[in-house]
Amino acid sequence: MTRPGAYLRQPAPRTFRDRRDAGRALAELLTDYLPGVAGAQGAVVLGLARGGVPVAWEVAAALGAPLDVFLVRKLGVPQQPELAMGALAGGQVVMNDEVVRSLGIDDDVVQSVIERETTELRRRERAYRGDRPAADLRGRVVILVDDGIATGASVLAAVRAVQAAEPASIIVAVPVAPRSASRKIAQEADDVVCVTTPDAFDAVGQVYRDFDQTDDDEVRDLLAAPTTRRAAG
């Protein structure tokens, strides 16, 4: 594969109808960039639950690649759960030391949040996958998909967890991200593919007309839907 440097992006601003529409736009960019990668190198697409799964399904279907779910849990600040002090994935913890330091959060509090989110992560693993084992990533091209990147902590935790499985390479693919986060992720992933990087980045949802929360039932339905039919057609 030819590396694009720091990251790929479309120069023009983009908006998406919903996550499925964003996934189709991302798939178009990936199929131009990675011709035949799914069949030739055994690619597997991982959708970060929950919002990344609808995006990932479109990517997997376009590439004719298998789809699996990958669980990442934000480590929210106590009393401010929407503010991330880090992220957890596959036993890997990525902390935002600046947030922890500026708010004076004790180590005991951090550990308590990690333990709570680990329990929830395991519950969701069982809820989404049931008894089906996780995809074997060793030696494969892993395309890690989310509905967007904000700070990058969740995706970075996912990248480090996937690295432990010894894949051939890791490509992070998202519809939207700020340039700063794309550059940070590109330091650890093999490539970052992004459809649009707004000059004035506020939040992932700013490029979506419909950014309603993805629920557990939708995740399960998408994981059960075949992703190879388009390639076979």
Secondary structure, 3 states (H helix, E strand, C coil): CCCCCCCEEECCCCCECCHHHHHHHHHHHHHHHCCCHHHHHCCEEEEEECCHHHHHHHHHHHHCCCEEEEECEEEEECCEEEEEEEEEECCEEEECHHHHHHHCCCHHHHHHHHHHHHHHHHHHHHHHHCCCCCCCCCCCEEEEECCCCCCCHHHHHHHHHHHCCCCCEEEEEEEECCHHHHHHHHCCCCEEEEEECCCCCCCHHHHECCCCCCCHHHHHHHHHCCCCHHHHC
